[in-house]
Amino acid sequence: MKAAILISALALGVVPAMAEDVTVGMILPMTGPSASTGKQEKAGAELYIAQHGDKVAGKTIKLLVKDDTGAADVTKRLAQEAIANDHAAALMGFGLTPLAFAVAPIATEAKVPEIVTAAATAVITEKSPFIVRTSFTLPQASAPMAQWAAKNGIKKVVTIVTDYGPGLDAEKWFGETFKHEGGEIIEAIRTPLKNPDFAPFLQRVKDDKPDAVFVFVPSGFGAMVMKQFIEQGLAKAGVKLIGTGDVTDDDQLNGMGEAALGVVTAHHYSASHDSPENKAFVTAFEKANGFRPNFMGVAAYDGMALLYHALEATKGATDGAGLIEAMKGAKWMSPRGPVEIDPDTRDIVQNMYVRKVEKKDGQLYNMEFETIPMVKDPFKATKK
Ligand code: DHB
């Protein structure tokens, strides 16, 4: 069979591509406090391959998932090993901003694409011309949240963010946009990334008596915030909880209980997004894994979609610069809605949705009720 194909291809003067492997080094926190990110991302990437086959443009995709435990020195070592030992043609994943930063010089030096499918500090894509992103940026989500809050009777806000890249982006872009729209930031609180305890901060928020508290915490920390928000009596004191969708993460939302009902957030993905593409995605994801996809799961699914697109465009050629060129301007229909890779910034352009936690079929979901179409990362837009 193979020989017949080869002969007919040669007869046509076509040189068939060798059946080579394209190794993808997917580096994720599979253990530690961000393990839910690793679990979701691995499931998203594997689902894409299962649905589309492991063959693209004559190449065979080999996914190697490596656990960096959330430690940047480990991420860096694993990236070096993936390139030197496994001959990885692309690196993917990066569960936290410092982990994505750690690999940027390696991607540049080795000319290997770094497909960021999790970390979301705006500046990440500027750290290497080989970085492209399918997750989101915190300014993308925080600015629409501020606009919605200002238009919906919220006048005074305390912000609480985790004290590192994405939290600082969220604080700045929520705060500046909200003030621009006439709102007031009473206090801007930052909590440590390691071993956070929100209780003392939430007590301070209660004393400040704002209309709402705006929260950013990375994926996996939302349930703890919600629990302490209730325990500290903030909901009873009439303080609303708002935030980016990281706090009502689909991976944990259903376990948060009825206290989460009514929480409004802005984000790019909800498992309840109403489209045929998303319904098919969620059904297949739940069937394969036994849990609901969150925004990390969909970003890894799309990271793989982007790599397949690029390999098709290069006809299977794996040189890094060619793959990155092929990714620029790529457009496709994601389970989250239409997406596009901005050719100038290599960052994702996507709809932002304002959502409210509601009960549907006995389960808690972020129900989208407003769409801001095709939002570019506003951080980069201001620099032009
Ligand atoms: C980052 C991590 C997250 O889990 C998240 O939800 C958003 C941003 C980050 O470290 O960039």
Boltz pocket constraint, residues with backbone or C-beta under 6 A from the ligand:
constraints:
  - pocket:
      binder: B
      contacts: [[A, 37], [A, 95], [A, 96], [A, 97], [A, 98], [A, 118], [A, 119], [A, 120], [A, 121], [A, 165], [A, 166], [A, 217], [A, 218], [A, 219], [A, 220], [A, 246]]
      max_distance: 6.0
